[in-house]
């Protein structure tokens, strides 16, 4: 991200502490009675680029933002943008039910949490440089509230995600236990019936039983009894 060309002239002492390519991380630089503040706008999801917002406090107390006046208003709006992002993420947290939704929320909140923490650290450093300026005291305190809100949201989302994963793991374990019991019962049935079926298949046992000339209705009765016994066995296995 290249440095912005702004409508102001920075003291040489501050220019000497800035790189040629970018303004770098969020920080406060105090040189020659000027306070130069490098802050970042709330990061967009899925990008590593950061929009830099620059503030310059002159020795007379005037605050500029990106080369223009109304710097105090811009600073308040920057913190308000972070607060708006937190409110949106908090609503998503309330509506998140699945582990996938919580994971996507954490992907969005994590960079906002880091950026808000670095924002507060930069504002704290600025307040240390100009202790008599109450604007930076107020902005630091508001920024701290937003940063803490992001910290709590990340912690709550991780706890909720861990609970969902533990609940799913417990449900899968209970299902696996039921499947193991059912498999054991099927093995018991196979152990009982397999020798009989193997002998019948090997010897071709078609014995006369005196029912060859009975009514076909008897076949239906026997068939129904077989189905009923099969359903009972199925119920026993799946219980």
N, C-alpha and C positions, 0 to 999 in steps of 0.2 A: 504494500500500500504506500504510494508516494505521498510526500508531504504536500499539504495544501499551500497554495500561494494566497496569502491573506493580506488584507489592507491594513497592515500595521508594521511598525519597525521594532523589533525586539532588541533589547540591550545586547551588546557583544558578549557579555558574560553568560547570558542565557543561550545565545546562539552557539557558543562554544560547547555547551552541554547537550546539544541536539545532534542526532545523526543526520546524514544527508538524505537517506532514503525515506525513513518514517519517523514519527514522533515517539514510537515505542510504547511501552506499557503505561498504565495509568499512574501518574505521579505528580508531585508538586515540586517546582524549582523556584527557589528564591535567590535572586541576585540583584544587586544594585537597587534595592528598594522595590523591585518589581516581583510580583508573584505570578508565575506561569503555571497553569494547571492543565494537565493532559488527562482528559476523561474519555470514556467510550460510551456510545449510545447502547441501549439494550441490544445484545446480539440476536441476529435472526437465526431460526433453527436451521441446522444442516449446513452452516457455513463457518469458515474460520476467519473470514474477514471481519474487521471491526471498524465501525464508523467513528472517527476521532472528532471530539468536540473540545475546542481549545478555549481557555479563559485566560485573560491577562488582567491582573489587578495592578493599577498604577500606584505610585506613592501617594497620590492624593485621594485614594480610595475608590476611584472609578473602575468599574469592571467591564471589560469588553469580552465579547464572545465571537470567535472566528472573524475578528476584525471589525465588528460592529458594536454599537452601544446596546443597552438593555441586557447586559451580561447577567445581572442578578435574576432577571425574569427567565432567561434561558437556563440558568442553573436550576432554578426551581422546577422548570418544565422537564428538565432531564431526569430529576429524581421522580417527578410525577409519572414519567413514562415507565420507569422501573416499577413503580407501584401499580400502574395499570397492567403491566405484564404479570405481576404477582397475582392480582385479582383474577385475571383470565386463567392462569394456571391453577389457582385455588378452586375455581369452578370446575375445571376439568378433573381435578382430584376428587371432588365430591361426586362426579358422575362416572368416574372410572370403576368398572366392575371386574374386568378381565385382567390377567397378568400382562397381556399385550398392550392394553391401554395404559396401564401403569408404567410399563417400560418406555413407551413413547413419551409419556409425561416426564419421566426422569431425563430422557434425552434432551427435552426442551428446557427443563428447569436447571440442569447442571451448569451449562454455560452462563445462564442468568445469575445463578448463585455465585459463581466465581467472579463475574464482572461486578456484581453489586458489592461483594466483599472488597475487591480492589478499589472500587469507587470510594468506599468509606475510608479505607486506608489513606488514599490520596487526599481526601477532605480533612482527615485528622492531621496529616502533615501540613496542609495549608493553614489550618487553624493554629498549629504550633508556630508557624512563621509570622502570622499576623494575629496575635492573641487579642488585640484590641478591637478587631472587626467581628461583630456579633453575627454578621451574615453567615460566615463560615461555621460558626458554632451551631446556628440553627440548621444549616444544610447538613452538617455532619450528623446531628442528632436525627434528622429525618431520614438520612441515608442509612443510619444504623438500624432504624426500625424496619426499613424495607429489607436490608440484608438479613436481619434476624428472622423476618418472616419467610424469606427464601430458605434459610437454614432449617427452620421448623417444617416447611413444606417438603423439603428433600427427605428429612428424617421420617416424616409421616408416610410419604410415598414408599420409601424403602421398607418400612415396617409393614405396610399394607401389602406390598408385593411379597415379602417373606411369608406373611400369613397365607396368602393365596397359594403360594408354592407348597407350603407345608400342608395345607388342607388337601391339595390335589395329590401330594405324595401319600398322605394318609389314606385317601380314598383308593388310590391305585394299589396300595399294600393290602387293604381289606378285600379288594376285588381279586387280587392274586391269591389270597388265602382261600377264598371261596372256590376259585378255579382249581386249586390244589386238592381241596376236599372232594370236589366233583370228580376230578381225575382219579383219585384214589378209589372212589366207589365204582367207577367204570372199570378199573383194573380188577376189583373184586368180582364184579359180574363176569368179566372176561375169563377170570381164573376158574369160575364155576362152570360156565357154559362151553368153554373152548374144548375141553376133553370130550364132552358128549357130542358136540358137532363134528369133531375130528373122527371119532369112532363111527358115527352114522355115515359120514362121507366115505370113509374107507371101506366099510362093510356093506354099504348099500342096503340098509336095514328097512325093508318094506314088509313088515309083518302084517298078517291078517288079524283084524280086530273085530270083525263082525259088523262093522258099520258101513261096509261098502255099498250095501243096497238101501241104506236109510234115505229119508227125504233130503233134498238139497237144503231145506231149512236148517238141518243140523249143522251144515257147513257154515251157514251164516251165524249161527249161535256160537260155534267154536271160534270163528273169525272175530266176532264181537268181544268174546272173552279175551282173546289174544290182544286186541287193541286196548281193552281196559287194563289188562296187566301191564302192557307197555307204557300206558300213561302213568300208572302208579309207579313204575320203575323210574320213569323220567322225573316225576315229582320228587322221588327219594334222592335221585342223583343231584338235582338242582337245588335241593333244600339247603 
